Amino acid sequence: MNGFTLVDYSAFGLWILISLLLSYLIVRKLNFFGGEKKTQKALTIGLVAGHLLYLIWKKIWLFIVN
């Protein structure tokens, strides 16, 4: 049993786009964290990496449970 569905993968792909938009709005438009482009990139990487870590954890948890 894989445990991942098309919904999981499409939600992650959509999250990448949402995280880019969120980081742009937070850093550039609202001028949080100094408004620098490097900060925007770091925030985007953090948001995407956090969700990637979730997918890895889910895979490990499904392996343990099964």
PDB file of N, CA, C and O in Angstrom:
ATOM      1  N   MET A   1       0.841  -1.189   0.000  1.00  0.00           N
ATOM      2  CA  MET A   1       0.000   0.000   0.000  1.00  0.00           C
ATOM      3  C   MET A   1       0.883   1.248   0.000  1.00  0.00           C
ATOM      4  O   MET A   1       1.791   1.374   0.822  1.00  0.00           O
ATOM      5  N   ASN A   2       0.616   2.145  -0.905  1.00  0.00           N
ATOM      6  CA  ASN A   2       1.435   3.341  -1.046  1.00  0.00           C
ATOM      7  C   ASN A   2       1.115   4.364   0.029  1.00  0.00           C
ATOM      8  O   ASN A   2       2.032   4.901   0.651  1.00  0.00           O
ATOM      9  N   GLY A   3      -0.163   4.649   0.267  1.00  0.00           N
ATOM     10  CA  GLY A   3      -0.535   5.629   1.273  1.00  0.00           C
ATOM     11  C   GLY A   3      -0.652   7.039   0.738  1.00  0.00           C
ATOM     12  O   GLY A   3      -1.343   7.871   1.325  1.00  0.00           O
ATOM     13  N   PHE A   4       0.011   7.317  -0.364  1.00  0.00           N
ATOM     14  CA  PHE A   4      -0.097   8.630  -0.987  1.00  0.00           C
ATOM     15  C   PHE A   4      -1.085   8.545  -2.144  1.00  0.00           C
ATOM     16  O   PHE A   4      -1.122   7.560  -2.881  1.00  0.00           O
ATOM     17  N   THR A   5      -1.859   9.565  -2.280  1.00  0.00           N
ATOM     18  CA  THR A   5      -2.840   9.601  -3.358  1.00  0.00           C
ATOM     19  C   THR A   5      -2.532  10.778  -4.275  1.00  0.00           C
ATOM     20  O   THR A   5      -1.650  11.593  -4.002  1.00  0.00           O
ATOM     21  N   LEU A   6      -3.269  10.841  -5.348  1.00  0.00           N
ATOM     22  CA  LEU A   6      -3.142  11.975  -6.254  1.00  0.00           C
ATOM     23  C   LEU A   6      -3.464  13.271  -5.523  1.00  0.00           C
ATOM     24  O   LEU A   6      -2.886  14.317  -5.819  1.00  0.00           O
ATOM     25  N   VAL A   7      -4.381  13.201  -4.574  1.00  0.00           N
ATOM     26  CA  VAL A   7      -4.742  14.382  -3.793  1.00  0.00           C
ATOM     27  C   VAL A   7      -3.545  14.875  -2.986  1.00  0.00           C
ATOM     28  O   VAL A   7      -3.311  16.081  -2.910  1.00  0.00           O
ATOM     29  N   ASP A   8      -2.784  13.962  -2.381  1.00  0.00           N
ATOM     30  CA  ASP A   8      -1.590  14.344  -1.621  1.00  0.00           C
ATOM     31  C   ASP A   8      -0.584  15.075  -2.503  1.00  0.00           C
ATOM     32  O   ASP A   8      -0.082  16.141  -2.145  1.00  0.00           O
ATOM     33  N   TYR A   9      -0.302  14.492  -3.646  1.00  0.00           N
ATOM     34  CA  TYR A   9       0.700  15.087  -4.528  1.00  0.00           C
ATOM     35  C   TYR A   9       0.224  16.399  -5.146  1.00  0.00           C
ATOM     36  O   TYR A   9       1.002  17.343  -5.282  1.00  0.00           O
ATOM     37  N   SER A  10      -1.049  16.457  -5.520  1.00  0.00           N
ATOM     38  CA  SER A  10      -1.552  17.705  -6.094  1.00  0.00           C
ATOM     39  C   SER A  10      -1.643  18.794  -5.038  1.00  0.00           C
ATOM     40  O   SER A  10      -1.408  19.966  -5.334  1.00  0.00           O
ATOM     41  N   ALA A  11      -1.984  18.418  -3.800  1.00  0.00           N
ATOM     42  CA  ALA A  11      -2.013  19.402  -2.715  1.00  0.00           C
ATOM     43  C   ALA A  11      -0.612  19.953  -2.458  1.00  0.00           C
ATOM     44  O   ALA A  11      -0.462  21.147  -2.196  1.00  0.00           O
ATOM     45  N   PHE A  12       0.405  19.113  -2.528  1.00  0.00           N
ATOM     46  CA  PHE A  12       1.765  19.585  -2.336  1.00  0.00           C
ATOM     47  C   PHE A  12       2.196  20.507  -3.470  1.00  0.00           C
ATOM     48  O   PHE A  12       2.833  21.533  -3.235  1.00  0.00           O
ATOM     49  N   GLY A  13       1.849  20.140  -4.690  1.00  0.00           N
ATOM     50  CA  GLY A  13       2.171  21.005  -5.828  1.00  0.00           C
ATOM     51  C   GLY A  13       1.485  22.354  -5.724  1.00  0.00           C
ATOM     52  O   GLY A  13       2.079  23.391  -6.021  1.00  0.00           O
ATOM     53  N   LEU A  14       0.231  22.331  -5.301  1.00  0.00           N
ATOM     54  CA  LEU A  14      -0.499  23.580  -5.100  1.00  0.00           C
ATOM     55  C   LEU A  14       0.107  24.377  -3.958  1.00  0.00           C
ATOM     56  O   LEU A  14       0.151  25.606  -4.014  1.00  0.00           O
ATOM     57  N   TRP A  15       0.575  23.689  -2.920  1.00  0.00           N
ATOM     58  CA  TRP A  15       1.187  24.382  -1.788  1.00  0.00           C
ATOM     59  C   TRP A  15       2.442  25.141  -2.211  1.00  0.00           C
ATOM     60  O   TRP A  15       2.718  26.210  -1.666  1.00  0.00           O
ATOM     61  N   ILE A  16       3.194  24.627  -3.150  1.00  0.00           N
ATOM     62  CA  ILE A  16       4.384  25.328  -3.625  1.00  0.00           C
ATOM     63  C   ILE A  16       3.986  26.685  -4.203  1.00  0.00           C
ATOM     64  O   ILE A  16       4.615  27.704  -3.918  1.00  0.00           O
ATOM     65  N   LEU A  17       2.933  26.682  -5.019  1.00  0.00           N
ATOM     66  CA  LEU A  17       2.456  27.957  -5.580  1.00  0.00           C
ATOM     67  C   LEU A  17       1.927  28.884  -4.492  1.00  0.00           C
ATOM     68  O   LEU A  17       2.192  30.086  -4.516  1.00  0.00           O
ATOM     69  N   ILE A  18       1.184  28.334  -3.542  1.00  0.00           N
ATOM     70  CA  ILE A  18       0.653  29.148  -2.442  1.00  0.00           C
ATOM     71  C   ILE A  18       1.790  29.726  -1.608  1.00  0.00           C
ATOM     72  O   ILE A  18       1.725  30.887  -1.204  1.00  0.00           O
ATOM     73  N   SER A  19       2.826  28.940  -1.346  1.00  0.00           N
ATOM     74  CA  SER A  19       3.939  29.420  -0.526  1.00  0.00           C
ATOM     75  C   SER A  19       4.713  30.533  -1.228  1.00  0.00           C
ATOM     76  O   SER A  19       5.189  31.465  -0.580  1.00  0.00           O
ATOM     77  N   LEU A  20       4.838  30.437  -2.556  1.00  0.00           N
ATOM     78  CA  LEU A  20       5.472  31.526  -3.296  1.00  0.00           C
ATOM     79  C   LEU A  20       4.654  32.812  -3.159  1.00  0.00           C
ATOM     80  O   LEU A  20       5.204  33.887  -2.919  1.00  0.00           O
ATOM     81  N   LEU A  21       3.365  32.688  -3.311  1.00  0.00           N
ATOM     82  CA  LEU A  21       2.488  33.847  -3.186  1.00  0.00           C
ATOM     83  C   LEU A  21       2.504  34.406  -1.761  1.00  0.00           C
ATOM     84  O   LEU A  21       2.583  35.619  -1.570  1.00  0.00           O
ATOM     85  N   LEU A  22       2.430  33.526  -0.766  1.00  0.00           N
ATOM     86  CA  LEU A  22       2.470  33.982   0.627  1.00  0.00           C
ATOM     87  C   LEU A  22       3.765  34.707   0.952  1.00  0.00           C
ATOM     88  O   LEU A  22       3.754  35.766   1.580  1.00  0.00           O
ATOM     89  N   SER A  23       4.867  34.138   0.526  1.00  0.00           N
ATOM     90  CA  SER A  23       6.150  34.776   0.834  1.00  0.00           C
ATOM     91  C   SER A  23       6.270  36.120   0.138  1.00  0.00           C
ATOM     92  O   SER A  23       6.830  37.062   0.698  1.00  0.00           O
ATOM     93  N   TYR A  24       5.750  36.215  -1.076  1.00  0.00           N
ATOM     94  CA  TYR A  24       5.768  37.492  -1.779  1.00  0.00           C
ATOM     95  C   TYR A  24       4.936  38.528  -1.031  1.00  0.00           C
ATOM     96  O   TYR A  24       5.381  39.655  -0.816  1.00  0.00           O
ATOM     97  N   LEU A  25       3.737  38.140  -0.640  1.00  0.00           N
ATOM     98  CA  LEU A  25       2.860  39.072   0.071  1.00  0.00           C
ATOM     99  C   LEU A  25       3.439  39.481   1.427  1.00  0.00           C
ATOM    100  O   LEU A  25       3.438  40.660   1.780  1.00  0.00           O
ATOM    101  N   ILE A  26       3.928  38.507   2.173  1.00  0.00           N
ATOM    102  CA  ILE A  26       4.436  38.788   3.517  1.00  0.00           C
ATOM    103  C   ILE A  26       5.687  39.655   3.468  1.00  0.00           C
ATOM    104  O   ILE A  26       5.791  40.646   4.191  1.00  0.00           O
ATOM    105  N   VAL A  27       6.626  39.286   2.621  1.00  0.00           N
ATOM    106  CA  VAL A  27       7.919  39.966   2.608  1.00  0.00           C
ATOM    107  C   VAL A  27       7.877  41.250   1.787  1.00  0.00           C
ATOM    108  O   VAL A  27       8.321  42.297   2.259  1.00  0.00           O
ATOM    109  N   ARG A  28       7.355  41.185   0.574  1.00  0.00           N
ATOM    110  CA  ARG A  28       7.438  42.333  -0.323  1.00  0.00           C
ATOM    111  C   ARG A  28       6.338  43.359  -0.094  1.00  0.00           C
ATOM    112  O   ARG A  28       6.624  44.548   0.045  1.00  0.00           O
ATOM    113  N   LYS A  29       5.094  42.920  -0.053  1.00  0.00           N
ATOM    114  CA  LYS A  29       3.975  43.859   0.033  1.00  0.00           C
ATOM    115  C   LYS A  29       3.772  44.386   1.448  1.00  0.00           C
ATOM    116  O   LYS A  29       3.520  45.576   1.634  1.00  0.00           O
ATOM    117  N   LEU A  30       3.881  43.501   2.459  1.00  0.00           N
ATOM    118  CA  LEU A  30       3.681  43.929   3.841  1.00  0.00           C
ATOM    119  C   LEU A  30       4.985  44.382   4.494  1.00  0.00           C
ATOM    120  O   LEU A  30       4.988  44.876   5.621  1.00  0.00           O
ATOM    121  N   ASN A  31       6.102  44.206   3.764  1.00  0.00           N
ATOM    122  CA  ASN A  31       7.421  44.662   4.199  1.00  0.00           C
ATOM    123  C   ASN A  31       7.874  44.052   5.529  1.00  0.00           C
ATOM    124  O   ASN A  31       8.573  44.694   6.313  1.00  0.00           O
ATOM    125  N   PHE A  32       7.465  42.808   5.768  1.00  0.00           N
ATOM    126  CA  PHE A  32       7.951  42.100   6.950  1.00  0.00           C
ATOM    127  C   PHE A  32       9.371  41.599   6.687  1.00  0.00           C
ATOM    128  O   PHE A  32       9.748  41.391   5.534  1.00  0.00           O
ATOM    129  N   PHE A  33      10.135  41.410   7.713  1.00  0.00           N
ATOM    130  CA  PHE A  33      11.493  40.861   7.642  1.00  0.00           C
ATOM    131  C   PHE A  33      12.401  41.691   6.750  1.00  0.00           C
ATOM    132  O   PHE A  33      13.353  41.155   6.182  1.00  0.00           O
ATOM    133  N   GLY A  34      12.139  42.957   6.615  1.00  0.00           N
ATOM    134  CA  GLY A  34      13.001  43.843   5.851  1.00  0.00           C
ATOM    135  C   GLY A  34      12.660  43.977   4.383  1.00  0.00           C
ATOM    136  O   GLY A  34      13.185  44.867   3.713  1.00  0.00           O
ATOM    137  N   GLY A  35      11.806  43.128   3.867  1.00  0.00           N
ATOM    138  CA  GLY A  35      11.372  43.234   2.484  1.00  0.00           C
ATOM    139  C   GLY A  35      12.401  42.849   1.445  1.00  0.00           C
ATOM    140  O   GLY A  35      12.243  43.198   0.275  1.00  0.00           O
ATOM    141  N   GLU A  36      13.460  42.135   1.834  1.00  0.00           N
ATOM    142  CA  GLU A  36      14.506  41.768   0.887  1.00  0.00           C
ATOM    143  C   GLU A  36      14.149  40.501   0.115  1.00  0.00           C
ATOM    144  O   GLU A  36      13.403  39.647   0.593  1.00  0.00           O
ATOM    145  N   LYS A  37      14.702  40.405  -1.085  1.00  0.00           N
ATOM    146  CA  LYS A  37      14.437  39.241  -1.938  1.00  0.00           C
ATOM    147  C   LYS A  37      15.036  37.962  -1.332  1.00  0.00           C
ATOM    148  O   LYS A  37      14.453  36.887  -1.473  1.00  0.00           O
ATOM    149  N   LYS A  38      16.185  38.066  -0.664  1.00  0.00           N
ATOM    150  CA  LYS A  38      16.791  36.892  -0.016  1.00  0.00           C
ATOM    151  C   LYS A  38      15.885  36.351   1.088  1.00  0.00           C
ATOM    152  O   LYS A  38      15.766  35.140   1.272  1.00  0.00           O
ATOM    153  N   THR A  39      15.258  37.255   1.810  1.00  0.00           N
ATOM    154  CA  THR A  39      14.343  36.848   2.871  1.00  0.00           C
ATOM    155  C   THR A  39      13.128  36.150   2.278  1.00  0.00           C
ATOM    156  O   THR A  39      12.639  35.161   2.824  1.00  0.00           O
ATOM    157  N   GLN A  40      12.652  36.671   1.166  1.00  0.00           N
ATOM    158  CA  GLN A  40      11.509  36.060   0.488  1.00  0.00           C
ATOM    159  C   GLN A  40      11.856  34.640   0.048  1.00  0.00           C
ATOM    160  O   GLN A  40      11.045  33.730   0.217  1.00  0.00           O
ATOM    161  N   LYS A  41      13.033  34.440  -0.507  1.00  0.00           N
ATOM    162  CA  LYS A  41      13.467  33.107  -0.927  1.00  0.00           C
ATOM    163  C   LYS A  41      13.591  32.171   0.262  1.00  0.00           C
ATOM    164  O   LYS A  41      13.175  31.015   0.188  1.00  0.00           O
ATOM    165  N   ALA A  42      14.161  32.661   1.364  1.00  0.00           N
ATOM    166  CA  ALA A  42      14.315  31.835   2.559  1.00  0.00           C
ATOM    167  C   ALA A  42      12.958  31.417   3.116  1.00  0.00           C
ATOM    168  O   ALA A  42      12.777  30.271   3.529  1.00  0.00           O
ATOM    169  N   LEU A  43      12.013  32.341   3.127  1.00  0.00           N
ATOM    170  CA  LEU A  43      10.680  32.021   3.618  1.00  0.00           C
ATOM    171  C   LEU A  43      10.004  30.994   2.720  1.00  0.00           C
ATOM    172  O   LEU A  43       9.360  30.070   3.218  1.00  0.00           O
ATOM    173  N   THR A  44      10.138  31.138   1.420  1.00  0.00           N
ATOM    174  CA  THR A  44       9.556  30.178   0.484  1.00  0.00           C
ATOM    175  C   THR A  44      10.162  28.795   0.679  1.00  0.00           C
ATOM    176  O   THR A  44       9.442  27.798   0.730  1.00  0.00           O
ATOM    177  N   ILE A  45      11.486  28.737   0.789  1.00  0.00           N
ATOM    178  CA  ILE A  45      12.157  27.446   0.991  1.00  0.00           C
ATOM    179  C   ILE A  45      11.703  26.816   2.302  1.00  0.00           C
ATOM    180  O   ILE A  45      11.481  25.607   2.366  1.00  0.00           O
ATOM    181  N   GLY A  46      11.566  27.624   3.339  1.00  0.00           N
ATOM    182  CA  GLY A  46      11.104  27.107   4.623  1.00  0.00           C
ATOM    183  C   GLY A  46       9.693  26.554   4.556  1.00  0.00           C
ATOM    184  O   GLY A  46       9.409  25.498   5.121  1.00  0.00           O
ATOM    185  N   LEU A  47       8.811  27.258   3.870  1.00  0.00           N
ATOM    186  CA  LEU A  47       7.429  26.790   3.748  1.00  0.00           C
ATOM    187  C   LEU A  47       7.354  25.482   2.957  1.00  0.00           C
ATOM    188  O   LEU A  47       6.646  24.555   3.352  1.00  0.00           O
ATOM    189  N   VAL A  48       8.078  25.410   1.852  1.00  0.00           N
ATOM    190  CA  VAL A  48       8.067  24.202   1.032  1.00  0.00           C
ATOM    191  C   VAL A  48       8.757  23.053   1.765  1.00  0.00           C
ATOM    192  O   VAL A  48       8.263  21.925   1.747  1.00  0.00           O
ATOM    193  N   ALA A  49       9.890  23.325   2.410  1.00  0.00           N
ATOM    194  CA  ALA A  49      10.616  22.278   3.134  1.00  0.00           C
ATOM    195  C   ALA A  49       9.789  21.721   4.285  1.00  0.00           C
ATOM    196  O   ALA A  49       9.844  20.523   4.561  1.00  0.00           O
ATOM    197  N   GLY A  50       9.036  22.562   4.950  1.00  0.00           N
ATOM    198  CA  GLY A  50       8.180  22.092   6.025  1.00  0.00           C
ATOM    199  C   GLY A  50       7.138  21.107   5.536  1.00  0.00           C
ATOM    200  O   GLY A  50       6.870  20.107   6.201  1.00  0.00           O
ATOM    201  N   HIS A  51       6.556  21.371   4.400  1.00  0.00           N
ATOM    202  CA  HIS A  51       5.569  20.452   3.859  1.00  0.00           C
ATOM    203  C   HIS A  51       6.209  19.202   3.262  1.00  0.00           C
ATOM    204  O   HIS A  51       5.614  18.125   3.294  1.00  0.00           O
ATOM    205  N   LEU A  52       7.404  19.336   2.726  1.00  0.00           N
ATOM    206  CA  LEU A  52       8.123  18.166   2.249  1.00  0.00           C
ATOM    207  C   LEU A  52       8.476  17.253   3.420  1.00  0.00           C
ATOM    208  O   LEU A  52       8.378  16.031   3.313  1.00  0.00           O
ATOM    209  N   LEU A  53       8.883  17.845   4.525  1.00  0.00           N
ATOM    210  CA  LEU A  53       9.158  17.066   5.734  1.00  0.00           C
ATOM    211  C   LEU A  53       7.904  16.342   6.202  1.00  0.00           C
ATOM    212  O   LEU A  53       7.982  15.202   6.659  1.00  0.00           O
ATOM    213  N   TYR A  54       6.747  16.992   6.094  1.00  0.00           N
ATOM    214  CA  TYR A  54       5.488  16.338   6.447  1.00  0.00           C
ATOM    215  C   TYR A  54       5.248  15.113   5.568  1.00  0.00           C
ATOM    216  O   TYR A  54       4.862  14.059   6.074  1.00  0.00           O
ATOM    217  N   LEU A  55       5.473  15.237   4.252  1.00  0.00           N
ATOM    218  CA  LEU A  55       5.271  14.100   3.366  1.00  0.00           C
ATOM    219  C   LEU A  55       6.207  12.939   3.714  1.00  0.00           C
ATOM    220  O   LEU A  55       5.806  11.776   3.680  1.00  0.00           O
ATOM    221  N   ILE A  56       7.448  13.267   4.046  1.00  0.00           N
ATOM    222  CA  ILE A  56       8.411  12.227   4.438  1.00  0.00           C
ATOM    223  C   ILE A  56       7.963  11.565   5.731  1.00  0.00           C
ATOM    224  O   ILE A  56       8.004  10.341   5.855  1.00  0.00           O
ATOM    225  N   TRP A  57       7.532  12.383   6.703  1.00  0.00           N
ATOM    226  CA  TRP A  57       7.062  11.828   7.974  1.00  0.00           C
ATOM    227  C   TRP A  57       5.842  10.941   7.749  1.00  0.00           C
ATOM    228  O   TRP A  57       5.734   9.883   8.370  1.00  0.00           O
ATOM    229  N   LYS A  58       4.928  11.343   6.883  1.00  0.00           N
ATOM    230  CA  LYS A  58       3.740  10.539   6.614  1.00  0.00           C
ATOM    231  C   LYS A  58       4.137   9.192   6.030  1.00  0.00           C
ATOM    232  O   LYS A  58       3.579   8.163   6.411  1.00  0.00           O
ATOM    233  N   LYS A  59       5.095   9.187   5.108  1.00  0.00           N
ATOM    234  CA  LYS A  59       5.553   7.940   4.503  1.00  0.00           C
ATOM    235  C   LYS A  59       6.170   7.022   5.552  1.00  0.00           C
ATOM    236  O   LYS A  59       5.902   5.820   5.557  1.00  0.00           O
ATOM    237  N   ILE A  60       6.992   7.575   6.439  1.00  0.00           N
ATOM    238  CA  ILE A  60       7.614   6.777   7.503  1.00  0.00           C
ATOM    239  C   ILE A  60       6.543   6.243   8.443  1.00  0.00           C
ATOM    240  O   ILE A  60       6.588   5.075   8.830  1.00  0.00           O
ATOM    241  N   TRP A  61       5.579   7.084   8.816  1.00  0.00           N
ATOM    242  CA  TRP A  61       4.521   6.666   9.733  1.00  0.00           C
ATOM    243  C   TRP A  61       3.676   5.560   9.125  1.00  0.00           C
ATOM    244  O   TRP A  61       3.321   4.607   9.818  1.00  0.00           O
ATOM    245  N   LEU A  62       3.343   5.668   7.836  1.00  0.00           N
ATOM    246  CA  LEU A  62       2.575   4.621   7.175  1.00  0.00           C
ATOM    247  C   LEU A  62       3.371   3.318   7.109  1.00  0.00           C
ATOM    248  O   LEU A  62       2.799   2.233   7.210  1.00  0.00           O
ATOM    249  N   PHE A  63       4.675   3.424   6.941  1.00  0.00           N
ATOM    250  CA  PHE A  63       5.533   2.235   6.931  1.00  0.00           C
ATOM    251  C   PHE A  63       5.536   1.566   8.309  1.00  0.00           C
ATOM    252  O   PHE A  63       5.477   0.340   8.405  1.00  0.00           O
ATOM    253  N   ILE A  64       5.604   2.374   9.378  1.00  0.00           N
ATOM    254  CA  ILE A  64       5.605   1.830  10.741  1.00  0.00           C
ATOM    255  C   ILE A  64       4.271   1.177  11.073  1.00  0.00           C
ATOM    256  O   ILE A  64       4.231   0.091  11.651  1.00  0.00           O
ATOM    257  N   VAL A  65       3.184   1.840  10.706  1.00  0.00           N
ATOM    258  CA  VAL A  65       1.847   1.340  11.034  1.00  0.00           C
ATOM    259  C   VAL A  65       1.541   0.047  10.284  1.00  0.00           C
ATOM    260  O   VAL A  65       0.941  -0.876  10.835  1.00  0.00           O
ATOM    261  N   ASN A  66       1.959  -0.006   9.025  1.00  0.00           N
ATOM    262  CA  ASN A  66       1.694  -1.227   8.241  1.00  0.00           C
ATOM    263  C   ASN A  66       2.728  -2.237   8.592  1.00  0.00           C
ATOM    264  O   ASN A  66       2.713  -3.347   8.059  1.00  0.00           O
TER     265      ASN A  66
END
